[in-house]
Amino acid sequence: MLQNIVGTKIGMTQLFDTKGNVVPVTVVNVANWYVLQVKTVEHDGYSSLQLGLLKERYRNKPFLMEWLKEKAKFFLHIKEVSVDAATTVNFTMGQALNFTNGPLKVGAKISVSARSRGLGFQGVVKRWGFAGGPGSHGSTFHRKPGSIGNMRRQGEVIKGKRLPGHTGFRNFTVRGLTLVKLDEQAGCIFIKGALPGKIATLVHIKLQGV
């Protein structure tokens, strides 16, 4: 069985469990992914599947094997997921991924990796939560980072010092999440909790505990 799958983040909403409790969930679209290439140990030195997300303009058309000759033209994202050698025999080029050949089961424990939202260039107060200096009584410190030297004559700056810079846009992995609902008709899954990234962010979903 395939242990990894890729999807795109739609956004957050809420569901109700059998006891009437509110469950915050993130909706991920996992539809319209196709197997573009099957890599084997004998031919490529390792086993994996190359997956492609079909562009929206072609989703209402029947899949054509000729599309594999111009992948960048017909597929929005192309990603590779690792699989064991025994799993590759269950997949063929041009095959559509669905809920039956993936790791998606209600109640399954999964981990999700995605790139967080980018916030641009930020100062130390917003980026790292520095308190800053006084805001009145003649202070001119305010939101500055303060001294960054290391008590040396040359004023060496220690590696890893927290300074202003590009905030966000980093890869994060959230583990121990629970898959609470599958919508096969819409091709969406509902994961309990929040996921990194903004709308349309590419997320990698991996089954845990196998």
HELIX and SHEET records of a PDB file:
HELIX    1   1 VAL A   41  ASP A   44  1                                   4    
HELIX    2   2 GLU A   56  TYR A   58  5                                   3    
HELIX    3   3 MET A   65  LYS A   69  5                                   5    
HELIX    4   4 LYS A   71  PHE A   74  1                                   4    
HELIX    5   5 THR A   88  ASN A   90  5                                   3    
HELIX    6   6 VAL A  124  TRP A  128  1                                   5    
SHEET    1   A 7 ASN A   4  PHE A  16  0                                        
SHEET    2   A 7 VAL A  22  ASN A  29 -1                                        
SHEET    3   A 7 CYS A 188  LYS A 192 -1                                        
SHEET    4   A 7 ASN A 171  ASP A 183 -1                                        
SHEET    5   A 7 LYS A 109  ARG A 115 -1                                        
SHEET    6   A 7 LEU A 202  LEU A 207 -1                                        
SHEET    7   A 7 ASN A   4  PHE A  16 -1                                        
SHEET    1   B 3 TRP A  33  LYS A  39  0                                        
SHEET    2   B 3 SER A  48  LEU A  54 -1                                        
SHEET    3   B 3 PHE A  75  SER A  82 -1                                        
SHEET    1   C 2 GLY A 118  GLN A 122  0                                        
SHEET    2   C 2 GLY A 165  GLY A 168 -1                                        
END                                                                             
